[in-house]
Amino acid sequence: MQPFLVGVAGGTGSGKTTVARKIAGAVPAEMVAILEHDSYYLDRPDLTYEDRCQLNFDHPDALESSLLLHHVRELKRGRAVEIPMYDFKIHRRSPYTRRVEPTTIIVVEGILIFSDPELRAELDLKLFVDTDADIRVLRRVRRDMEHRGRSFEAVREQYYSTVRPMHLQFVEPSKRWADVIIPEGGDNHVALDLIVAKIQSVLASRGRI
């Protein structure tokens, strides 16, 4: 029986990860896996660290979406996959991978997952987390400074040069492909309850709960 795939998209800092984790937390752990598009950033060993810092990480070309698509299809065929691990402090892929086994529910999360038609077609339920820009910016600043070792100046420069333009060009227009738009992300308990009920109904229909 093929897995049920849930896509969670939205702008940077919108609360996608929170939504993905709440969905995952509502079902038995052995029945769900999360694939993060961020894990698939291209490795650029040919560039210096300074040059890698200047890359546009918010453009679809920065990600190896073809590998994510391959992994999604392999999981749907019942085959385990090795997910890349990305080090955001040095902008390089780690030599290690994370093994993911086929599960009943697979959650795919990332800002650009609805921008790829082939990847979008593999998703059974598409969710777009829609959060106000000022909240998203503050979350982005906090994350990058506290967890990725960036300075405020570097975060600000990246936001104006790539994050905001790419959001307007790619992320915001992809909202049209969503089945459900979730205002305020993880704080929207009514929407999350409805989505969790849908996931649980899928499990029940397959005799898993």
C-alpha positions in Angstrom: 0.0 0.0 0.0 1.5 3.3 -1.1 2.2 6.0 1.6 0.1 9.1 1.9 2.2 12.2 1.2 1.6 15.5 2.8 3.4 18.6 1.5 4.0 21.6 3.8 5.1 24.8 2.1 5.3 28.5 3.0 7.7 31.3 3.4 10.8 31.3 5.6 9.9 31.5 9.2 6.2 30.8 8.5 6.0 27.9 10.9 6.2 25.0 8.3 8.4 22.9 10.5 6.1 23.4 13.5 3.1 22.2 11.4 5.1 19.3 10.0 6.1 18.2 13.5 2.6 18.5 14.9 1.3 16.4 12.1 4.0 13.8 12.7 3.4 13.9 16.5 -0.3 13.1 16.0 0.3 9.6 14.7 2.5 6.7 16.0 6.2 7.5 15.3 6.8 4.3 13.3 4.1 5.4 10.8 5.5 8.8 9.8 8.6 10.2 8.3 9.6 13.9 7.6 11.7 14.8 4.5 13.0 18.4 4.6 13.8 20.1 1.3 16.6 22.0 3.1 18.5 18.7 3.4 18.9 18.7 -0.4 21.0 21.9 -0.9 23.6 21.3 -3.5 27.1 20.7 -2.2 29.6 23.2 -3.7 33.1 22.0 -2.7 34.5 24.0 -5.7 33.7 27.3 -3.9 35.4 29.0 -1.0 33.4 29.5 2.2 33.2 33.3 1.4 31.8 32.5 -2.1 29.3 29.9 -0.7 28.0 32.6 1.6 27.1 34.7 -1.4 25.0 31.9 -3.1 21.3 32.4 -3.5 19.9 29.7 -1.3 16.3 30.8 -1.9 16.3 30.0 -5.6 15.0 26.5 -6.8 18.4 26.0 -8.6 20.2 25.9 -5.2 18.4 22.6 -4.3 18.8 19.1 -5.7 15.1 18.7 -6.1 15.6 15.8 -8.5 17.1 13.8 -5.7 14.3 14.6 -3.3 11.8 13.5 -6.1 13.8 10.3 -6.5 13.7 9.6 -2.8 9.9 10.2 -2.6 9.3 7.8 -5.5 11.6 5.2 -3.9 9.7 5.4 -0.6 6.4 5.0 -2.5 7.9 1.8 -3.9 8.6 0.6 -0.4 12.4 1.2 -0.5 14.5 2.9 2.2 16.5 6.0 1.2 19.6 7.8 2.5 18.8 11.5 3.0 21.6 14.0 2.8 22.6 16.1 5.9 23.5 19.7 5.3 25.7 21.9 7.5 24.3 25.5 7.4 27.3 26.9 9.3 29.7 26.1 6.5 27.2 25.7 3.6 28.3 22.1 2.8 26.8 18.7 2.8 27.9 16.5 5.6 29.6 13.2 4.7 26.8 11.5 6.7 23.3 10.6 5.7 20.0 9.9 7.5 18.3 6.6 6.6 14.5 6.8 6.2 12.4 3.7 5.9 9.1 3.6 4.1 6.2 4.7 6.3 2.4 5.1 6.0 2.6 8.9 6.2 5.4 10.9 4.6 5.6 14.7 5.3 7.6 16.7 2.8 8.5 20.2 4.0 10.1 23.2 2.4 9.6 26.7 1.0 9.8 25.6 -2.7 8.2 22.2 -2.8 5.2 23.4 -4.7 7.4 25.1 -7.3 8.4 21.8 -8.8 5.5 20.3 -10.9 6.8 16.7 -10.7 7.3 16.9 -6.9 4.0 18.6 -6.5 2.2 15.8 -8.4 3.5 13.2 -5.9 1.8 14.9 -3.0 -1.7 13.8 -1.8 -2.3 16.8 0.4 -0.7 20.2 -0.1 -0.6 22.6 2.8 0.6 26.2 2.6 1.5 28.0 5.9 0.7 31.7 5.4 2.2 34.0 8.1 2.7 37.7 8.0 6.0 38.9 6.7 7.1 40.8 9.8 6.7 37.7 12.0 8.5 35.6 9.4 11.5 38.0 9.3 11.9 38.1 13.0 11.8 34.3 13.2 14.4 34.1 10.4 16.7 36.6 12.2 16.5 34.7 15.4 17.1 31.3 13.8 20.0 32.4 11.7 21.7 34.2 14.6 21.1 31.6 17.3 21.4 28.4 15.4 23.5 29.1 12.3 26.1 31.5 13.6 25.2 34.4 11.4 25.6 38.1 12.3 22.6 40.5 12.2 24.2 42.3 9.3 24.7 39.1 7.3 21.0 38.1 7.9 19.8 41.5 6.9 21.8 41.5 3.7 20.7 38.1 2.7 17.0 38.9 3.4 17.0 42.0 1.1 19.2 40.5 -1.6 17.7 37.0 -2.0 15.1 35.9 0.6 12.5 38.6 -0.1 12.8 38.7 -3.9 12.7 34.9 -4.2 9.7 34.7 -1.8 7.8 37.1 -4.1 9.0 35.3 -7.3 8.6 31.7 -6.3 7.1 31.0 -2.9 4.1 33.3 -2.7 2.9 32.3 -6.2 3.1 28.6 -5.3 0.2 29.2 -2.8 -2.2 28.7 -5.7 -1.4 25.0 -5.7 -2.3 24.4 -2.1 -5.3 22.3 -1.1 -5.4 24.1 2.3 -3.9 27.4 3.4 -3.1 27.7 7.1 -3.0 31.3 8.5 -0.5 31.7 11.4 0.9 28.2 11.1 1.4 26.2 14.3 -0.8 28.7 16.2 -3.9 27.8 14.2 -5.2 25.0 16.3 -8.5 24.7 14.5 -6.8 24.1 11.1 -4.3 21.7 12.6 -7.0 19.7 14.3 -8.8 19.3 11.0 -5.6 18.3 9.2 -4.7 15.8 11.9 -8.3 14.3 11.7 -7.8 13.9 7.9 -4.4 12.1 8.5 -6.0 9.8 11.1 -8.9 9.0 8.8 -6.3 7.9 6.2 -4.7 5.6 8.7 -8.1 4.2 9.8 -9.1 3.5 6.2 -5.9 1.5 5.8 -6.4 -0.4 9.1 -3.4 1.2 10.8 -5.2 2.6 13.8 
